[in-house]
């Protein structure tokens, strides 16, 4: 797939990274993430988790003697910037593989423009559960998290078990939000129920007053939120002032610490959040213990979070792929190595990939923000 045409050999040797192979000195891993904008706090955690694991690997000799260079670019959660910067990290920086992008619409646009396909490059652990990125099968994206359909099924199941059948949906008006909405609708339909009310808000804003007005008159028992930190915080505070809601639940993309900071612990208390990774605050699982120890060494004073743990795990998966790709890895070899990770146990959390499967996990559990702003299982 990446054989060099003889007359272009000199050019490709000069630009070896752009041709999809690693340099003799380093392995370049690219990450385009939202370090500014409404998802900045999550983006910083995502980058931190990957960086901490790469730092650990580099301190232990790298991969086949080569150090990992983690190239990070800020897309501000803007789709056009995601595409532009991904092309840049591939062509200019010569990334061997990619890790930890955010946004269903952002990654979907990479697929629409065939950015990953044209480069023949793997994207590991994107921070999205959008079904549009999973069906139809795409060989370039390796998901380590459950999809939004899995999350919303788990949330609806929990609510119905608590005898809550009047359920509304607040969602971001983009592919991410609509994917979540579709998941809720499907989960309710299985139980012969319908969505009680819906309210959408524009991406990259926390202007949710209209969303509240759309949902409050229905006075639902519960609202499932398909939204990010700032919009979730704003909606949670406003809907509780406008209606009697028994339960608010969001999918896994929000940071409970950030919610508590934005609206106070009293307003954040009781909000449910679906999770697709092991609980990062207690070292009862081997991978969490490894993560906490690495965080203390390479990011002292930094609080654990689901987002940083997720990309720590994603980095561990990617590094295993780099190892299996051998001492002379190419983008194609990395993809082949990643799909060989059958029942790969990262430490009490197992991921399954194959030549025809890129969904590594369907694990979902529901947590709740406690009175001190921390999550309770």
PyMOL commands that set and color helices and strands:
alter all, ss='L'
color gray80, all
select helices_A, chain A and resi 6-14+40-59+79-91+104-112+115-119+131-133+148-161+175-190+209-216+229-242+256-263+265-268+286-298+306-324+331-338
alter helices_A, ss='H'
color red, helices_A
select strands_A, chain A and resi 26-33+67-74+97-99+123-124+141-142+167-172+198-201+222-226+247-250+272-275+344-345+350-351+365-369+375-376
alter strands_A, ss='S'
color yellow, strands_A
deselect
rebuild
show_as cartoon
